Amino acid sequence: MSSTLKSTTVPLGEDASEDGLAAFLADPHAPAVALSWIRRGSGLLGFGEVARFEVAGPERFMLAEQWWRSLSLTAQVDDVLGLPGTGPTAFGSFAFSKTSSYASRLVVPELVIGQRNGLRWATLSTFDEAAPSEDDVRDAVRRMLPRPLSTHDDGAQRLALDAAVRPGTLGEVEWMAAVQEGVQRIRSGAVEKIVLARDVAVDLPSEVVPEHVLARLARQYRECWTYRVDGFVGATPEMLIQVVGRTAQARVLAGTLDRRDAVERTADEDETAYAERVLAGSAKQRHEHQIAIDSLVTALEPFSEATDAHEEPFILELPNVWHLASDVKAELLDAEGHIPSSLALVNALHPTAAVCGTPTQPAGAIIRELEHLDRGPYAGPVGWLDAAGNGEWGIGLRGGLLEGATARLFAGCGVVEGSVPESELAETWAKFRPMLEALGVRV
């Protein structure tokens, strides 16, 4: 067995289907999809594992990048495509907090199936003495993905009638009291904003099939990034950072409206106009959103030649909620041929005001005091990076940890001076809904 990683990438042709890679998630004959990153049918799926790095603590991002750089710089790579996500690729999930007991991780799959702009490819990686041949790659694809199916065959209509949803670390009354205390801290001038999360546990009548959950999320939430890294599964609408060459982009969300709660909609108002009036017209929502934008732009500035953010946020429409959203784009600095990698930017950006608060350090301290919760990977970075430093890292939202017949789900809300605990509680239930529905739990 060699100590050098060897990776071979081959093109698999064009795919014009609407489902794209999501079609493979429901294939009962394929091996488990341990790693996933899909949006609108494009992205990456990972099968098997050839290398793993786990770490905890405040230096988790730096140590993970050092490990990945050491592994990828010595790798023998045959990559005729040279696209973001081809060649050696690692999937990652990182704890939200430096104090978390959750092991942050990078995982290198044996086989990656990727798709971008309709072009599909496969990368096979090994530590064997001989590098994979093109035939080896194609044989692995045939062996591991024998029969792609439609995502409509994933049993999405089956309800887990015996499922029980029970309180997590804090019950509803206790959590609303924490929100009220957070408002008091803000009024005292200690912080400008905090983000408070809570969890619930879902007990199901049988063991969860993660691929079924992924398939349902990928179909229902096509505008989100459907992710899986080991037991952490979800569909996040928020991109922390995407890096392709020297271009970095992010999608910031702050401001939420439950689509079931449209009681104030007038007869001549369509849904979009209603969401714009309630979200964009709310001083509270605009204030919370601007805090998140300013936090991101400030963190990006040391790495960028220029940064561009939308002057006006737009309404992001999802099946469960509307969000106030903004896209931010930056041209990264090139310092004597060195461009910061996606994981280096993750280290600089996390945690953002959208998932922690502002100022960051006092907000984080208040969160730990009031939540009584180890968030684990929730609201932490999740995504992938390649050997060139390209990558996509979302914020681990709208997800949960799956283990056997139990799922632990997380949701949170931005708390500012005008926050009302009952409204924030209702918002968490709207954010739990994607995972509850994907688990077959009636909501």
C-alpha angles and dihedrals in degrees: 000000000000125000090218121091113231121196132181124189124196130179116245098194134251127324119194098172120123094231095050112168092354088076090071094058093076097046106122091196096056124088120257115293098229093173130040140169113165136156124171089350094303129103135065138315121193127206127187124351136255101170140015137183122193127187142158137198138050094313095053096116095046094046092047091051091049090052092048094046091051092049097044098042091060095040122118104230131189105185117155093177103052093195128145105279097022122111120026110357133180128200118213145193121185132193116252093227133047086221095055122121089215112111110237109218150190116203126192110204124217091228129023122190110197136183131188128167090349095307114120127199142168131220122198119195130190145159092219119125092251122058116238114268123221088257090053090055094048091046090052091052092050092046097046101035106035101156125013113210135195115268086233087076094064098101092250093155095058111104123211093228094177095051118127123205111202134177119274127207093329129026121228096265093047092047093050088051088054090052091051090050089050091054089052091052089052092049089051090059096246092124139353097225140000131188115221121197133191136187138218130195122227118202111199130196092239140017115292117248102215093200090060091051091048093048093052093047092047091052098043098037103039092153091058130073108252108212141183129177109169107305096347109100134167150110114257123197093195126083112202093189138339119193126193111168107307096342120096125185135181137183116216123199125188120148123054136198123186109232089216090060101068096127093131095054112123124226094251095045123098119212095262093050090049092051091047092051095047098039106028090036094053117097090204094052094044091049093050090047095050091051089057093048093048091048093054097044092049092051092048097049098084090055099042141078091199136002126202125191128175110263089217124037119233132221114257109204117209128169093255105030147004118238133198101234140182132186119218123197128190136182106223124229118254106212106190092320095319116119118181113254123235090254092051088055090048088056090053097043104042124126101031125194087252092070103021114023138235135319086030103217099048090040090053092050092051091048092055090048098047104033098052083202137123099215092197107189094344110120089004124118117281127177142073145287135197134215092269092058095254115135151139121235121182128186109258098245134142089030147101147197114268120205122164109305094343131085125190110203129194135202135166144185137212111247120206133161093281096049120130114206095220091052092048090050090052089050091056090055090052088052093048090054099084093057095039090053092045088053090052094249114147111238 
